[in-house]
Amino acid sequence: MRTPAYIGRFAPTPSGYLHFGSLVAALASYLDARAANGRWLVRMEDLDPPREMPGAQAAILHTLESYGLHWDGQVERQSQRHQAYAAQLEQLLQLGLAYACTCSRKQLEGTQGIYPGTCRDAQHAEADAAIRLRVPELVYRFVDRVQGEFSQHLGREVGDMVIRRRDGLYAYQLAVVMDDAWQGITDVVRGADLLDSTPRQLYLQELLGLRQPRYLHVPLIIQPDGHKLGKSYRSPPLAAEQATPLLLRALRALGQAQPEDGDYATPEELLAWAVSQWQPDNIPRCLTLAEAQLR
């Protein structure tokens, strides 16, 4: 079978503005795609309207453009893909691979996030219920390009996973697998907070007969309090006038070379140089905020 050309993507959730941790992930994704002469797509993962911040989508796209991170093709949005998710979910239900679950959060307290299979054979009606996917008692493993080998026993460590929430919203795991396949994504470059989601996605890809992309999980930037740099912890949004110095800092965080003279008039010029110097083998596995600033 012919190996497809490289197609990468950056898929932000519009629950807030981009921050420095977002920039590190976006930059790694962009450089990896461009260094392979591949396409780089942008997809809005806007599955959860109650969590979406008004104006965030436009702000994210404006920030990417002001930082020279220009994407190929049109921006796709998961909110426009509900029909495809619904058709796939219905097929899984008909095949007995998914089922309705009426468990409340209170009922699942103390399970450490591992679903115990309470509703597996209950045959609940689908109305006012979540839909869960049956997972096998198997280990799924893969070799990440930065983090190395990672494995997860789906039955013991995850349990049957939600693919449509009780409020009718589709879950991330189903949507991301379907959309990556639909867009022909060959390489997923994203933050290491999604590392433990990957085995679940490998199972879904196998179940749905989809091609499995390669994975590269860049290190999270950990703040002094132990939390990752992100929207939930008031991480400052990216300022357009700081594009070049913040791109340089992001390159340092990714373990990449720095230009000797630093004389780049535009972010686009700096990025063109960075593409020519891209060395994914130099990316560190983990990183503190101080290291990201001082590397």
C-alpha positions as CSV (number, residue, x, y, z in Angstrom):
1,M,0.0,0.0,0.0
2,R,1.3,3.4,-0.9
3,T,2.2,5.6,2.1
4,P,0.2,8.9,1.8
5,A,2.0,12.2,1.9
6,Y,2.4,13.9,5.2
7,I,-0.8,15.6,6.5
8,G,-0.7,17.2,10.0
9,R,-3.1,19.3,12.0
10,F,-3.5,21.7,14.9
11,A,-6.8,21.2,16.6
12,P,-7.5,23.8,19.4
13,T,-10.5,23.8,21.7
14,P,-12.1,27.3,21.6
15,S,-12.7,27.5,25.4
16,G,-10.2,30.3,25.6
17,Y,-7.3,32.1,23.9
18,L,-4.1,30.5,22.8
19,H,-1.3,30.6,25.5
20,F,2.4,29.7,25.4
21,G,1.7,25.9,25.9
22,S,-0.6,26.1,22.9
23,L,2.1,27.8,20.9
24,V,4.6,25.1,21.7
25,A,2.2,22.4,20.4
26,A,1.1,24.4,17.4
27,L,4.7,25.2,16.5
28,A,5.9,21.6,16.7
29,S,3.0,20.5,14.6
30,Y,3.7,23.1,12.0
31,L,7.4,22.5,11.8
32,D,7.0,18.8,11.6
33,A,4.6,19.1,8.7
34,R,6.6,21.8,6.8
35,A,9.9,19.9,7.2
36,A,8.3,16.9,5.6
37,N,6.9,19.1,2.7
38,G,3.5,18.2,4.0
39,R,0.2,20.0,4.5
40,W,-0.8,21.6,7.9
41,L,-4.5,21.8,8.7
42,V,-6.4,23.6,11.4
43,R,-9.5,22.1,13.0
44,M,-11.7,23.7,15.7
45,E,-12.7,21.1,18.3
46,D,-15.9,22.9,19.2
47,L,-17.8,19.9,20.5
48,D,-18.9,21.6,23.8
49,P,-20.8,24.9,23.2
50,P,-21.3,25.5,27.0
51,R,-17.5,25.7,27.4
52,E,-16.8,27.7,24.3
53,M,-15.7,31.3,25.0
54,P,-17.4,33.9,22.7
55,G,-14.9,35.2,20.1
56,A,-12.3,32.5,20.9
57,Q,-12.4,30.9,17.5
58,A,-11.7,34.1,15.7
59,A,-9.0,35.1,18.2
60,I,-7.2,31.7,17.8
61,L,-7.1,32.1,14.0
62,H,-5.9,35.7,14.3
63,T,-3.2,34.6,16.7
64,L,-2.0,31.8,14.4
65,E,-1.8,34.2,11.5
66,S,0.0,36.9,13.4
67,Y,2.6,34.3,14.5
68,G,3.2,33.3,10.9
69,L,1.5,29.9,11.3
70,H,-0.5,29.8,8.1
71,W,-2.6,26.7,7.5
72,D,-3.6,24.9,4.3
73,G,-7.2,24.7,3.1
74,Q,-10.2,25.8,5.0
75,V,-10.7,25.5,8.8
76,E,-12.9,22.6,9.6
77,R,-15.2,22.6,12.7
78,Q,-16.4,19.6,14.6
79,S,-19.7,21.3,15.2
80,Q,-20.4,20.8,11.5
81,R,-19.8,17.1,11.7
82,H,-22.6,15.9,13.9
83,Q,-24.4,14.0,11.2
84,A,-21.3,11.8,10.6
85,Y,-20.9,11.2,14.3
86,A,-24.5,10.2,14.7
87,A,-24.4,7.7,11.8
88,Q,-21.3,6.0,13.2
89,L,-22.8,5.9,16.7
90,E,-26.0,4.3,15.4
91,Q,-24.0,1.7,13.7
92,L,-22.0,0.9,16.8
93,L,-25.3,0.6,18.8
94,Q,-26.8,-1.7,16.2
95,L,-23.8,-4.0,16.3
96,G,-24.0,-4.2,20.0
97,L,-20.6,-2.5,20.4
98,A,-22.1,0.4,22.3
99,Y,-24.9,0.7,24.9
100,A,-26.9,3.3,26.9
101,C,-25.6,4.2,30.3
102,T,-27.7,6.0,33.0
103,C,-25.0,6.2,35.7
104,S,-24.7,9.6,37.4
105,R,-21.5,11.1,38.5
106,K,-22.4,10.4,42.1
107,Q,-22.9,6.7,41.3
108,L,-19.4,6.6,39.8
109,E,-17.7,8.3,42.7
110,G,-14.8,6.2,44.0
111,T,-14.2,4.5,40.7
112,Q,-11.0,6.6,39.9
113,G,-12.5,7.3,36.5
114,I,-12.5,3.6,35.5
115,Y,-16.0,2.6,34.5
116,P,-17.1,-0.6,36.3
117,G,-19.5,-1.8,33.6
118,T,-22.7,-1.1,35.6
119,C,-25.0,-0.6,32.6
120,R,-23.3,-3.0,30.2
121,D,-26.1,-5.5,30.2
122,A,-29.0,-3.3,31.5
123,Q,-30.4,-2.6,28.0
124,H,-31.5,1.0,29.0
125,A,-33.3,3.2,26.5
126,E,-31.1,5.6,24.7
127,A,-33.2,8.7,25.7
128,D,-31.7,10.6,28.6
129,A,-28.6,8.4,28.7
130,A,-25.0,8.5,27.8
131,I,-23.7,6.1,25.1
132,R,-20.7,4.0,26.1
133,L,-18.4,2.0,23.8
134,R,-17.5,-1.5,25.0
135,V,-13.7,-1.9,25.3
136,P,-11.8,-5.2,25.3
137,E,-9.7,-6.7,28.1
138,L,-6.6,-6.0,26.0
139,V,-3.5,-3.9,26.2
140,Y,-3.0,-1.3,23.4
141,R,0.5,0.1,22.9
142,F,2.4,2.3,20.5
143,V,5.8,4.0,20.2
144,D,5.6,7.8,20.5
145,R,8.2,9.7,18.6
146,V,9.2,11.6,21.7
147,Q,7.7,9.8,24.7
148,G,8.8,6.3,23.6
149,E,6.6,3.2,24.2
150,F,3.3,3.8,26.0
151,S,0.7,1.1,26.8
152,Q,-2.7,1.0,28.4
153,H,-5.0,-1.9,29.4
154,L,-8.3,-0.6,28.3
155,G,-10.5,-2.8,30.6
156,R,-8.5,-2.3,33.8
157,E,-7.3,1.3,33.3
158,V,-10.2,2.9,31.4
159,G,-13.4,0.8,31.2
160,D,-16.1,1.4,28.7
161,M,-15.8,4.9,27.4
162,V,-18.4,7.5,26.7
163,I,-18.8,8.4,23.0
164,R,-21.9,10.5,23.4
165,R,-22.7,12.4,26.6
166,R,-26.0,12.3,28.4
167,D,-26.7,15.8,27.3
168,G,-26.4,14.7,23.7
169,L,-23.0,16.1,23.0
170,Y,-20.5,13.8,21.2
171,A,-17.4,12.9,23.1
172,Y,-13.9,13.8,22.1
173,Q,-12.5,10.3,21.5
174,L,-15.0,9.4,18.8
175,A,-14.9,12.7,17.1
176,V,-11.1,13.1,16.9
177,V,-10.7,9.6,15.5
178,M,-13.3,10.1,12.8
179,D,-12.1,13.5,11.9
180,D,-8.4,12.6,11.7
181,A,-9.4,9.8,9.3
182,W,-11.8,12.0,7.3
183,Q,-9.0,14.6,6.8
184,G,-6.4,12.0,6.0
185,I,-4.2,12.9,8.9
186,T,-0.9,10.9,8.8
187,D,0.9,12.5,11.8
188,V,-0.6,13.8,15.0
189,V,1.6,16.2,16.9
190,R,0.0,17.4,20.2
191,G,0.5,17.9,23.9
192,A,1.5,15.1,26.2
193,D,-1.8,15.6,28.2
194,L,-3.4,13.5,25.4
195,L,-0.8,10.7,25.6
196,D,-3.1,8.4,27.6
197,S,-6.0,9.0,25.2
198,T,-4.0,7.5,22.4
199,P,-4.5,3.8,23.2
200,R,-8.3,4.4,23.3
201,Q,-8.0,6.1,19.9
202,L,-6.0,3.1,18.6
203,Y,-8.8,0.8,19.6
204,L,-11.4,3.0,17.9
205,Q,-9.3,3.2,14.7
206,E,-9.0,-0.6,14.7
207,L,-12.7,-1.1,15.4
208,L,-13.7,1.3,12.6
209,G,-11.1,0.1,10.1
210,L,-9.2,3.4,10.0
211,R,-5.6,4.1,9.2
212,Q,-3.5,4.8,12.4
213,P,-1.4,7.9,12.2
214,R,2.1,8.3,13.8
215,Y,2.1,10.2,17.1
216,L,4.4,12.8,18.6
217,H,3.4,14.2,22.0
218,V,5.4,17.3,23.0
219,P,6.1,18.0,26.7
220,L,3.6,19.9,28.8
221,I,5.0,23.0,30.4
222,I,4.5,22.6,34.1
223,Q,4.1,25.6,36.4
224,P,5.6,25.9,39.9
225,D,2.4,24.7,41.5
226,G,2.5,21.4,39.4
227,H,-0.3,22.4,37.0
228,K,0.2,22.4,33.3
229,L,0.3,25.8,31.6
230,G,-3.2,26.2,30.2
231,K,-6.4,28.1,30.0
232,S,-7.7,26.8,33.4
233,Y,-4.9,28.4,35.3
234,R,-5.0,32.0,33.9
235,S,-2.1,31.5,31.5
236,P,-1.7,34.7,29.6
237,P,-2.9,34.9,26.0
238,L,-0.3,35.3,23.3
239,A,0.3,38.9,22.3
240,A,0.7,39.6,18.5
241,E,3.5,42.1,19.1
242,Q,5.5,39.4,20.9
243,A,5.3,36.9,18.1
244,T,9.1,36.7,17.3
245,P,10.4,36.5,20.9
246,L,7.8,34.0,21.9
247,L,8.4,31.8,18.8
248,L,12.1,31.9,19.8
249,R,11.2,30.8,23.3
250,A,9.0,28.1,22.0
251,L,11.8,26.8,19.8
252,R,14.0,26.7,22.9
253,A,11.3,24.8,24.8
254,L,11.3,22.2,22.0
255,G,15.1,21.8,22.2
256,Q,15.6,23.4,18.7
257,A,18.5,25.4,17.4
258,Q,18.4,29.2,17.8
259,P,19.5,31.6,14.9
260,E,22.9,33.1,15.6
261,D,22.1,36.7,14.7
262,G,18.5,36.7,15.6
263,D,17.8,39.1,12.8
264,Y,14.5,38.0,11.4
265,A,12.2,40.8,10.4
266,T,9.0,38.7,10.5
267,P,7.7,35.6,12.1
268,E,7.5,34.0,8.7
269,E,11.2,34.5,8.1
270,L,12.0,32.9,11.5
271,L,9.7,30.0,10.8
272,A,11.3,29.4,7.4
273,W,14.7,29.1,9.1
274,A,13.2,26.9,11.8
275,V,11.7,24.5,9.3
276,S,15.2,24.0,7.8
277,Q,16.7,23.2,11.2
278,W,13.8,21.0,12.6
279,Q,15.1,18.1,14.7
280,P,12.3,16.3,16.4
281,D,14.8,14.0,18.2
282,N,15.9,17.0,20.3
283,I,12.4,17.5,21.8
284,P,12.6,16.9,25.6
285,R,10.1,14.5,27.2
286,C,9.1,16.9,30.0
287,L,9.6,20.5,30.8
288,T,9.0,23.0,33.7
289,L,8.0,26.6,33.1
290,A,11.5,27.7,34.2
291,E,13.2,25.4,31.8
292,A,10.9,26.6,28.9
293,Q,12.0,30.2,29.7
294,L,15.7,29.5,30.2
295,R,16.6,26.8,27.7
